[in-house]
Amino acid sequence: MSKSFQVEIFEEVSDLVTSALDGHNVTILAYGQTGSGKTHTLLGSRDGPARGLIPRTVEHVLLQARVDGAHLACGFLLETPKAAR
């Protein structure tokens, strides 16, 4: 049975994720025509083999942090645009 497309894509960029963990600046850019699958490639489905690059990358980072014995905290800053205030 062949690997899913999402697995193959992540395998192509996983070295970049590792480079980012090593302190290098990394950018992954998705571009293409409307409806060509950029969002699906990045997000994919909720779980299983169709998960996209973002969930796979977060999982990779968290697993590596666990291996390294790191303690992580995650927070979000949501800012309301001035026009909406």
N, C-alpha and C positions, 0 to 999 in steps of 0.2 A: 504494500500500500504506500502510495507516495505521501510526502509531507504536505500539510496544508500550505496554501500560499502565504498566510500570515507568519507561519513558522519560518519559511524560507526568507521572507523579508527581514524578520528580526535577526536571523542568523547573519544576514548581510551587514547589518548595522550594529550588532552586539559589540564588536571591537571598539566602535565609537563610544558606546556607553561606558565601556571599561576605561577608555582614554579620559572621558569626562570624570570618572571616579578617581583617576590618577592626577586630576588637577588641570587637564588641558581644556581649552575652550572648544566646544563642539556644537555644530548646528546641523539639524536634519530638516530639510525643506521638502515639502510635498507640493508639486505643481502639476497642472494639467488642465484639460478642458473641464467645464462644468459637467458634473455627472460621471466623471471618469473613475471615481472611487477613492479620492484622496482622504476624505473623512473616514471612510470604512477602513482604509489602510492604517490610519492613525488610531482610531478608536476600536474598530471591530465590533464584535458582539460582547455581551456581558462576561461570558466565561467560556471555557473550552478552547479548542484549537483555533477558533475564529477571533480570539482576542487580538487587538491591534498592537501597534508599536508602543503607544503610551502605557497601557496596562502592563505589557511585558517589560518595558523599561523600568517602571516603578517596582515591579516584582524583583527584577534583577538587582536594582539598587538596594532594596530592603534585604534581600538574601545575602548580598555581599556585605552589608553592614552587620548582619548577624554573624557571618563568618569572621569578620574583623573584630567582633566584640563591641561594636559602636552602639551608642545610645542615641536614637534619633527622636527629634520632635518635629512636628509638621504643623504649620499654621497658614492661614489664608488672610489676606488683607483685601477686603472688599471696599471699594471707594465709590461713592455716588458721584456721578458727573455733576459739575457745578450747575449746569442748566436744569437739572432735576431737583436741586436743593430748594 
